[in-house]
Amino acid sequence: MEAPSKETIARGEAFPDLTAESEKRTAILVNGTFNHEFDIQGLLSQLKPKLSRTSRVIAVLYNPYLRSLYSLANWLGI
């Protein structure tokens, strides 16, 4: 994904405050986190107060029934 700035937030690390943004658009990519998180609503509730009106959350979910297919695709470099 092309973007002028990319950041990664580790587990337990504080999410930056984006509420002051009014012109800049920010996409928050949540890649596979919902597959391992037990309290998805709590996670989103913590995230919401730190987002601006121009922020968007993009969630990537994986189907556990297709795990072998994902492994094969990774092994093939797809």
N, C-alpha and C positions, 0 to 999 in steps of 0.2 A: 504494500500500500504506500503510495507516495504521499508524503506530508512534510511540511517545513520543519516540524518538531515532533519527536516521538519520545515518550517516557514510559517506563515500566514501574509498576508499583508492586512490591513484594508483599506476601502475606504478613499481616500485622503492621505494615507501614501505613502512615496516615495519608489519606487521599487529599490532594491539594484543593484549596478553596477556589472555585471558579465563578463564584457569584458576582464578581466585579466585571466579568466579561459582558459587553453589550454588542460589540461589533464583530468580534472573533468567534468563529464556529469551532466547536470542539467535539470530537467523537471519542467516546469511551468504549473500547473494545473489551468485552468480558468473554475471554476465550476458554471455554470448558469449565469455568468456575462453578457454574450451576450444577454440573454433574457431580461435584464433590462436596458441595455446601449443603448442610442440613437445614439451615434457616435462610432461604432465598429472600423471603419478604424482609427479614431483619437486615440483610445485606443491602437491599435496595433502599430501605428506610434510612440507613446510615449514609447512603450515597446521595439521596435526593436533596438534602439541605445544602450540599456543597456544589450543586450544579446551577448553571445560569439558564436563562430561557433559550439560549443558542446552543446548549449542550445536547448531545444525542447519545443514548446508550445503545450499543450494538452487541447482541448476545450471540455467541456461537455455541451450539449444543451438539453433543455427540450421542448417537444411538448406540447403547452398549451391545445390542444384538449384532451390530456391524463391526465389532472390534477387530475381528480377523481381517476384514476388508481394509480397514484403516491401517492396520499393521503392514499388510501387503503393499498398499499404496505408498507408505513411508519407505519401505524397503526398496521399492522400485524408483523412489525419488520423485513421485508425482505430487 
